[in-house]
Amino acid sequence: MVNYDKWERSYKICLMVIKYTIPMTIRGAMPDKVSAKSFLTEVADRFTKSDKVEASTHLSKLVNMRYNGKGNIREYIIEMSNLVSKLKALKLELSEEILVHFILISLPPQYNPFKINYNAQREKWSLTELISHCVQEEERLKQEKTESAHLAFQGNTSNKKRKSVTKGRNINITTMADPKWQKCRKSSLRLLHTSSVRK
């Protein structure tokens, strides 16, 4: 009887220690009258359920991720890789090859030639190789965009110059065909001729 009392006291202390060393959110959801063993089993079950929700959240985010061309493509790929690492920790493993395909699918339309090039090759890229190639492609696209903007700017300035040169002598063809205009022109030419003869 003495041994039983000691055991029961130890058991209550053990349960109290377990309850007060876990977060209040988990503790509040547990029934009060349970043994230490069943309490730990309940906690394990609840963590398993939350793991499933967490895995589902990470997987959904991974599938729906899209690169919008803003920011840094290296950081974007690393973010996707981190999601895969979190899934691995939750015992849901995705191979590097699948991750590479997820990344390529998530790239915007301007990367289509890049994706076609990858699909045409026999060898498969590792994640490190993909990051390297994507960074190079990003730099190429940025340079191409800058060059096209520069050409467009040059085209606009040359058009403005052309307009400014022809501005002073822009005569309407319909005006030239008008008989009054022709008569006025002839009178002006006659006056000029007369004045030059008198001189």
Secondary structure as GFF3:
##gff-version 3
##sequence-region A 1 199
A	DSSP	alpha_helix	2	19	.	.	.	ID=ss1
A	DSSP	alpha_helix	24	28	.	.	.	ID=ss2
A	DSSP	alpha_helix	36	64	.	.	.	ID=ss3
A	DSSP	alpha_helix	73	89	.	.	.	ID=ss4
A	DSSP	alpha_helix	96	105	.	.	.	ID=ss5
A	DSSP	three_ten_helix	109	111	.	.	.	ID=ss6
A	DSSP	alpha_helix	112	120	.	.	.	ID=ss7
A	DSSP	alpha_helix	127	167	.	.	.	ID=ss8
A	DSSP	alpha_helix	173	176	.	.	.	ID=ss9
A	DSSP	alpha_helix	179	198	.	.	.	ID=ss10
###
